[in-house]
Amino acid sequence: MRIRYLLPLVGLLALTACKDEKKAETPPPPPPPAGTAPANPAPPATTTNPAPANKP
């Protein structure tokens, strides 16, 4: 009589385990293409040296 109750439960557990394994085998989605980078890169750094002062 125990088998009558346990067998369906074991079968359901086996089916859920198989579904979990199939989900784990699917590869992750591909990364976004490189074209999604910002179109305007940062401007080049300017020099911090000021222009020489004129003597009066």
C-alpha positions as CSV (number, residue, x, y, z in Angstrom):
1,M,0.0,0.0,0.0
2,R,2.9,2.4,0.6
3,I,4.1,1.8,-3.0
4,R,0.7,3.0,-4.2
5,Y,1.3,6.4,-2.6
6,L,5.1,6.7,-3.0
7,L,5.4,5.7,-6.6
8,P,3.5,8.7,-8.1
9,L,5.4,11.1,-5.7
10,V,8.8,9.7,-6.8
11,G,7.7,10.0,-10.5
12,L,6.8,13.6,-10.0
13,L,10.1,14.3,-8.3
14,A,11.9,12.7,-11.2
15,L,10.0,14.8,-13.7
16,T,10.7,18.1,-11.9
17,A,14.4,17.2,-11.6
18,C,14.6,16.6,-15.4
19,K,12.9,19.9,-16.1
20,D,15.5,21.7,-13.9
21,E,18.4,20.0,-15.7
22,K,17.0,21.1,-19.1
23,K,16.8,24.7,-17.9
24,A,20.4,24.6,-16.7
25,E,21.6,23.3,-20.0
26,T,20.2,26.2,-22.0
27,P,23.0,28.7,-22.8
28,P,22.8,32.3,-21.5
29,P,21.6,34.9,-23.9
30,P,24.4,36.5,-26.0
31,P,25.9,39.7,-24.9
32,P,24.7,42.9,-26.6
33,P,26.6,43.9,-29.7
34,A,29.4,46.4,-29.6
35,G,27.3,48.9,-31.6
36,T,25.5,49.9,-28.4
37,A,28.5,51.8,-27.1
38,P,28.0,55.6,-26.7
39,A,28.3,57.4,-30.1
40,N,30.2,60.3,-28.6
41,P,33.3,59.3,-26.7
42,A,34.8,61.6,-24.1
43,P,36.6,64.6,-25.6
44,P,40.5,64.5,-25.3
45,A,41.9,66.0,-22.2
46,T,43.0,69.6,-22.5
47,T,46.4,70.8,-21.3
48,T,46.4,72.7,-18.0
49,N,49.3,75.0,-18.9
50,P,48.0,78.5,-19.3
51,A,49.4,80.8,-22.0
52,P,52.4,82.8,-20.9
53,A,51.6,86.3,-19.7
54,N,52.8,89.3,-21.7
55,K,55.2,91.6,-19.9
56,P,54.2,95.3,-19.9
